[in-house]
Every structure is written in C-alpha cells, then in structure tokens.
Amino acid sequence: MDIQITKKQQTFINSSADETLYGGAAGGGKSYGQLIDALLYALKYPGSRQLILRNSFPELNRSLILVSVTIFPVGVCSYNQSTHVWKLKNKSIVEFGYLENDGDVQQYQSAEYDVIRFDELTHFTEFQYTYMISRLRGANPFPKQIKSTTNPGSKGHVWVKKRFIDDAIPEQIHSDETGRTFVFIPAKVQENKFLMDADPGYVKRLEQLSETDRKALLDGDWDIFEGQYFTEFSRDIHVIDPFIIPSDWRRYITLDYGLDMLACYWIAVDTHQKAYVYKELYQSNLIISDAAKEILRVNGTDVIYQKIAPPDLWNRRQETGKSAADLFYDNGLKLIKANNDRVQGWYNLKEWLKPYEDEQGITTASLVITKNCVNLIRTLPQLQYDDHDPNDVATQPHEITHSSDAIRYFIAGRPKPTSELKPQLTGVYAYGELKLMGYTDAQIRKLRDKVKIIGKR
C-alpha cells in the first residue's frame, strides 16, 4: 500500500500513551489519521478487535465509513454493511458504533476491545468515555489504548480540555496519580500539506467564519468555543505575571463557600479602578472553622478593605440558630453580603473583562489575573451559556463555577478605586469634606499628621 501521511498523523499513529487526543483546528487530517492507524494496528496484531465511535450512526456513515471504503484494501479486508464491521483475513476486526445517549453504553456491556477510538470526542459525555475505558480488556498481549480525535467546542469541551490539555505540554506524555498516561497532539490545517495542496482556498473560507468559530476551527484555540460565555477572555490580555502590590492599594477578599469547594480570591484595585486578582485559595472539604483558618493564613499581613461572600451564607441553620456567616465571624472573619443578581453580575463581569487600549497603547482590561491563580484562569474561559436562559451562565459542570461566582460577588460590590493621597494638602479640612474627596478612613487617619481635621466620623 502507498500510504501518505503528515508528520502529526505519524505522531498520532506512533503514540504509546494509554489515552491519546489528536485535535484542534479543522482540516488537520484527524479522521484520516484515525482510520489509517486502525488499519495498521489491525494488520500488525492478528485477531485484534477495535471499535470506532461517533455520536450517531448518520455521522459515521457520512464520514468515517465512506472514507474507510476508499482506504481499506479489499484484497485484505471485507466490509459487512449490516453489522458495520470490517473483517481482515488475519481475523482482526474494526467495528463502527455510536453513543448518542449515556444509556447507549449498555450495548457494549459485555464487549472486549484492544483499541477504542472516539471521533469528535467533545461530542461525547465524560461518563460515556470513562465507561468505555472499562471495555478495554482481553487475554492477548496487544497494547490497550483509547485514541481520540476532535475539534474544540460542543458539550464535552470542558472535560476533554481538563483531561488532556490543561496543565499539559503538547506532544509530551504525562501520567496521573494512578500511572495512566495521556498525550495531546495539536493539529492545524497548515500542517496538512495534502489538503493545502488540493484545496488552497480552504483556509480563506475558515477565515470568513465568526470570531468564535474561526479561533476554534482555524487556530485550534481551546480557550474559545461555541457556547462560551466569556468570549472576552484572552490569556494574552488577562493573565499577567505576579508583582508586589503597592501597600496603599485598596484590597478585597471575595469568596464562594461550600463543603465541596472554597474558592477565595484576593483582589487589589488601583487608582484607575483596575482590579488585579493576585491570590487564590481553592480547596474542598473544609468545614467553616478550617476554611476561616486557611483564609487568614493565606491573607498574611494584607490589610483588607472588605470581605465579600454570597447571601446564602446568612441563612440561619435551624439546629444551631447560627448562619455560616456567623460561624466565619466566630472564627475571625467578618463578611459582608454580596448582591446575587446572577445575570446582571455576569454582564458586569463582561464589562470588566472587555479589552481596551491604555495610555501606552497596550491592550489590557479592567480586571486581570496573576498567573498563580491557576484555577480561576482554568475555569473562567470554560463557562458556557445556560441552555434554558441564554443570559445566564450554566451551573454545570458545578466544579468550574465556584471561582467565577466569587469574582461576580466582588464586581457586584461596586469596588472603589484607591484614592490618591495628596501630601501637598495643608490647612484645615472637615472630615466630611475629605470623604467627599474620596479618602478612606484609613487614609484620613494618615492625613492627621499633615492637616487639621474638623469633625468626627
């Protein structure tokens, strides 16, 4: 056989990881690479069994099955249209199947495969994927692998990104705590010389798509996808290096608390009302006393102007008569109640994330995040529109909503910019006059050494 493949397809075929994802931009040759890999595996390991999955049979028929007929050699293989199975003379089989709903996994309950292949992995749920891993089994010595291809977007975008892309270096195999290995192989259309030669206008057609679709399908950008709520977010704009926060900047703590997760953030606001998220505490299974202890530990000596929390922390518990806010107070944290208007809060956060050009011509935003706040950076761009309310953020997957809720509470508090002290002030000032000028109580106390202040707080 005369098989021509790209370098990235070769990398995908050669992958020895337990789980491999080949994905990114459209036109990278992912499905073709999947089929060639399946054929070569079947030829190399006589009697092997493979399963190739799509979300529905019509999708299989329009793409993979039709292409396989042009690739698999009829002198070596035969295709059964009723069972959707390729059989090779060496007793290997390549089966096509589909998983439209979670319940469809039951049809594979007693099956055994050496390799399971997901085409367009983001079209599947995490449950479907993890269940099918259990179907990798057999007494033979053949390598057992999951090999997947996909573009960014769709219902599975968040879990696929978390499993393969977040905190991982492309094309480098890494392992989890169980020793299971993973690798992500990015693909772009420009790397597919066969498509570029055959259809040079394909890239220009992708360039005409909407910004969201263009970034996902042309650039293979996993931080932007169809259904994403905060399309304003860009790592290049919103993520900055940590720096020493000036001591006179007004600082806030904002948090979202539950036993499942404490998401707590420290935010400083400069004199131009630009907010810098500079510390993060992200930890589960903390009772309130331990949560308060951790917050105080991470806070250190920072002087905090306000500590903001969601209104539900003020709901009193029938058995104790105390609220969660009361318990935080008992453990050294006095919280103030945030506004919980979700839709308006998300709209306000969009405004704070909206990029603009500053006086130096640098593109920035009113809210930026230092690199050490890894969970906020990870989860904020993953938020999607609610299917039932296009103005709201989806509450599932629940794990990714805690950080953004905490930031929403901060924005809802209408944070004030740091007022610039004017050392040149001299003479006599009324206390109320200084307050109208934007000075805080702490700043007014500092001014008492420089000017005479009439009146009391």
GULUM-792710 format. One record per residue (C-alpha): x, y, z. Coordinates in steps of 0.001 Angstrom, whole numbers, padded with zeros to 6 digits, always signed. Layout:
REM residues N
XYZ ...
This chain:
REM residues 457
+000000+000000+000000 +001130+003535-000790 +000087+005446+002337 +000895+009150+002595 +000516+010818+005972 +001541+014052+007680 +004074+014312+010486 +001311+014898+013039 -000600+011846+011803 +002620+009850+012200 +002942+011135+015769 -000631+010056+016475 -000052+006589+014991 +003171+006131+016976 +001682+007241+020302 +002177+004696+023073 +000096+006581+025671 -002878+004875+027272 -005041+007792+026094 -004194+009930+023081 -006045+013010+021814 -005310+014339+018342 -007202+017583+017954 -007520+021279+017457 -008196+023018+014178 -010344+021723+011330 -008599+020220+008319 -005712+018698+010272 -006389+015247+008848 -007614+013802+012140 -010249+011357+010857 -007985+010096+008072 -005190+009552+010601 -007630+007650+012838 -008599+005260+010033 -005013+004675+008857 -003976+003976+012447 -006855+001498+012859 -005861-000331+009662 -002172-000544+010571 -002998-001795+014081 -005326-004446+012661 -002614-005651+010265 +000098-005654+012929 -001892-007572+015560 -003777-010541+014036 -007058-011247+015787 -007241-007793+017372 -010554-006023+017990 -011124-002271+017576 -014181-000015+017949 -014587+003390+016268 -017312+005579+017787 -019268+008658+016724 -022251+010339+018351 -024759+008885+015865 -024799+006389+013017 -025622+009028+010329 -022427+010853+011351 -020480+007615+010990 -021968+006892+007604 -021309+010378+006208 -017674+010437+007234 -015689+007524+008595 -017472+004632+006898 -017420+006254+003452 -013748+007183+003814 -012806+003732+005108 -014145+002178+001911 -011575+004190-000051 -008708+003282+002310 -009102-000312+003468 -007753-002712+000768 -010453-005073-000496 -007913-007829-001056 -007225-007908+002668 -010485-006662+004206 -014231-007108+003679 -016991-004839+004995 -020328-006081+006322 -022905-003329+005823 -025447-004841+008216 -023052-005188+011172 -020828-002207+010219 -017706-004297+010716 -014514-004617+008700 -013041-008129+008869 -009441-008780+007908 -008050-012077+006663 -005838-012245+009764 -009029-012383+011928 -008758-008761+013108 -011945-006676+013150 -012629-002936+013040 -016166-002179+014204 -018125+001088+013813 -020518+002074+016599 -022275+005069+018127 -023167+006513+021547 -025947+009054+021262 -027034+008921+024923 -025407+007757+028140 -027695+004724+028158 -026222+003537+024844 -023101+002317+026634 -025101-000698+027838 -024955-002249+024367 -021203-002713+024957 -021574-004102+028484 -020002-007490+027719 -017742-006408+024855 -013941-006584+024769 -011694-004366+022656 -007978-003747+022292 -008394-000183+020999 -011406+002124+021265 -011408+005194+019030 -013581+008275+019582 -014055+010544+016570 -015066+014087+017650 -014506+013344+021339 -016100+016594+022537 -019462+015301+021250 -019422+012659+023999 -020035+012947+027730 -017342+012139+030256 -019490+009266+031529 -019589+007675+028071 -015831+007991+027744 -014883+006639+031155 -017390+003774+030892 -015928+002645+027577 -012442+002538+029098 -013714-000477+031060 -014281-002272+027738 -010522-002309+027088 -009647-005841+028081 -008526-009221+026795 -006069-012026+027459 -003872-011169+024462 -000665-009121+024813 -001757-006389+022371 -001456-002764+023588 -004754-001479+025030 -005408+002157+024130 -008009+004885+023754 -007249+007062+020711 -009421+010093+020030 -009717+012974+017590 -011722+016186+017945 -012140+019919+017374 -012744+022337+020295 -016348+023005+021315 -019608+021107+021905 -020918+019579+025129 -017753+017735+026080 -015347+020646+025607 -014785+021295+029319 -013992+017757+030452 -011848+016992+027378 -009832+020178+027918 -009357+019340+031586 -008342+015727+030891 -005881+016331+028069 -004910+019990+027711 -004944+021946+030993 -001520+021864+032683 -000110+019583+029942 +002660+020191+027420 +001543+019251+023883 +003101+016080+022453 +004628+015147+025810 +003267+012079+027581 +002237+012717+031185 +000630+010497+033793 -001969+010811+036540 -001753+009552+040113 -002697+006023+039003 +000134+005861+036464 -002212+006052+033475 -000574+008006+030622 -002000+010765+028408 -000853+012878+025483 -002362+015718+023450 -001256+016158+019835 -002416+019540+018440 -003409+019751+014792 -003711+022684+012379 -004795+022785+008765 -001484+024371+007708 +000261+021135+008782 -001840+019071+006380 +000101+019613+003154 -002188+017257+001231 -005274+019373+001941 -003380+022625+001425 -002201+021449-001996 -005591+020057-003025 -007746+022942-001703 -005684+026128-001163 -008873+028149-000625 -009884+026172+002470 -008028+028460+004886 -009618+031550+003352 -013071+030031+003874 -012252+029370+007539 -011115+032987+007887 -014635+034127+006943 -016210+032415+009959 -017352+034228+013095 -014597+035113+015562 -015522+032229+017858 -015662+029623+015091 -012534+030997+013428 -010453+030761+016592 -011698+027236+017293 -011588+025755+013781 -008704+027681+012209 -006476+028351+015209 -007444+025336+017312 -007873+027659+020314 -009195+025650+023287 -009865+028814+025315 -012704+029845+022994 -015522+027671+021682 -019161+027709+020588 -021383+028361+023599 -018616+030058+025599 -019959+032818+027851 -016876+034974+028371 -015558+035310+024831 -013797+038471+026050 -011236+036363+027935 -007757+036023+026458 -004742+034618+028277 -002519+037090+026446 -004546+040022+027817 -005992+038909+031152 -003171+036800+032620 -000137+038678+033953 +002980+037945+035987 +002684+038318+039777 +004060+041572+041199 +004346+043347+044539 +001037+045081+045231 +001544+048691+046397 +000768+048941+050095 -001794+051736+049671 -003958+049934+047086 -007396+049004+048353 -007652+045222+048788 -010641+042905+048877 -011321+039282+049708 -014178+037640+047814 -015267+034058+048213 -017724+031342+047321 -018028+028729+050036 -019403+025201+050153 -018109+021985+051609 -017484+020838+048032 -015221+023843+047366 -013894+027017+048915 -012931+029439+046155 -011398+032549+047708 -009618+035416+045931 -007612+038477+046909 -008136+041473+044630 -006370+044835+044676 -007801+047931+042958 -005519+050717+041751 -006226+054443+041425 -007795+053938+037962 -010257+051271+039217 -008331+048478+037535 -008595+045246+039534 -005786+042735+039982 -006666+039236+041211 -003412+038363+042971 -004035+035444+045365 -006108+032273+045204 -007297+029706+047747 -009098+026796+046079 -009728+023820+048348 -012515+021328+049020 -013743+019545+052168 -013097+022418+054567 -015535+022980+057418 -016073+026647+058221 -013547+026851+061045 -010864+025298+058850 -011871+027479+055881 -011525+030609+058012 -008151+029411+059301 -006884+028859+055753 -008130+032250+054573 -006353+034006+057427 -003177+032018+056746 -003120+032883+053041 -004022+036503+053789 -000962+037008+055951 -000484+040690+056791 -002614+042077+053936 -004903+044902+055077 -008335+044077+053640 -010960+046741+052948 -013899+044337+052557 -014520+040581+052714 -017367+039689+050372 -019439+036496+050422 -022664+035147+048840 -026022+035903+050543 -026818+032242+051237 -024131+032228+053935 -026531+034341+056044 -029221+031634+056066 -029598+030514+059662 -029366+026833+060487 -032335+025538+062399 -030319+023256+064647 -027880+025974+065845 -029641+029265+065143 -026425+030479+063553 -025608+031150+059922 -022417+030274+058079 -021578+033989+058169 -021922+033891+061980 -019534+030945+062144 -016997+032721+059925 -017269+035732+062270 -016696+033495+065283 -013510+032305+063574 -012122+035756+062866 -013690+036754+059529 -016339+039456+059323 -018033+039104+055937 -020328+041453+054040 -023236+040204+051967 -022871+040384+048179 -025595+041110+045644 -026582+037823+043979 -028260+039085+040806 -026689+036460+038541 -027452+037861+035095 -026573+041459+035926 -023461+040195+037706 -022285+038306+034621 -022984+041340+032426 -020899+043498+034765 -018060+040972+034719 -018132+041007+030923 -017581+044765+031051 -014622+044361+033413 -013103+041749+031088 -013653+043772+027923 -010238+044586+026392 -009235+048202+025839 -006086+050119+024904 -004421+052052+027721 -002486+055314+027505 +000680+053430+026496 -001125+051681+023649 -001113+048336+025466 -004240+046171+025240 -005468+045353+028730 -008720+045053+030710 -010274+046400+033898 -009769+043014+035572 -006592+040989+035178 -005328+037858+036928 -001851+036910+038061 -000510+033553+036873 -000578+031960+040328 -004417+031969+040318 -004433+028807+038241 -007986+027630+038926 -009616+030942+038024 -007579+031032+034809 -008604+027441+034084 -012320+027714+034795 -013312+031234+033694 -012959+030592+029932 -014776+027248+030301 -018097+028769+031400 -020935+028228+028939 -024358+029741+028304 -027261+028173+030173 -029424+026162+027738 -032574+027388+029495 -031537+031032+029928 -029127+032438+027305 -028448+035428+029580 -027138+033269+032415 -024118+031025+032925 -024708+027269+033027 -024408+025865+036536 -022934+022588+035257 -020287+021287+035453 -020565+022631+039005 -016833+022384+039760 -015939+025164+037327 -018461+027735+038598 -017077+028473+042097 -014224+030766+041060 -016297+032884+038697 -019106+033203+041263 -016582+034608+043746 -015395+037189+041203 -019011+038057+040368 -019673+038868+044031 -016671+041202+044021 -017879+043049+040925 -021413+043320+042351 -019961+045198+045341 -019025+048110+043063 -015396+048198+044238 -013962+051652+044647 -010623+052721+043221 -007758+053586+045517 -007838+057319+046198 -004549+059058+045605 -003308+060795+048731 -002188+064349+048135 +000721+065123+050512 +000561+068783+049452 -002719+069231+051339 -002346+071847+054041 -004708+073756+056276 -007995+072781+057852 -010449+070251+056393 -013791+068918+057548 -013988+065156+057933 -016978+065020+055568 -015124+067108+053012 -012277+064575+052878 -014763+061737+052493 -016354+063532+049529 -012883+063860+048028 -012630+060053+048051 -010396+059467+051078 -010955+056329+053133 -010977+056300+056940 -007513+054737+056937 -006192+057471+054624 -007795+060177+056729 -006033+058808+059798 -002729+059119+057927 -003564+062721+056968 -003991+063833+060590 -000225+064310+060843 -000270+066707+057881 -003507+068702+058195 -006056+069706+060830 -009324+067774+060522 -012572+069121+061967 -015461+066850+062809 -015804+063184+063541 -016647+060054+061625 
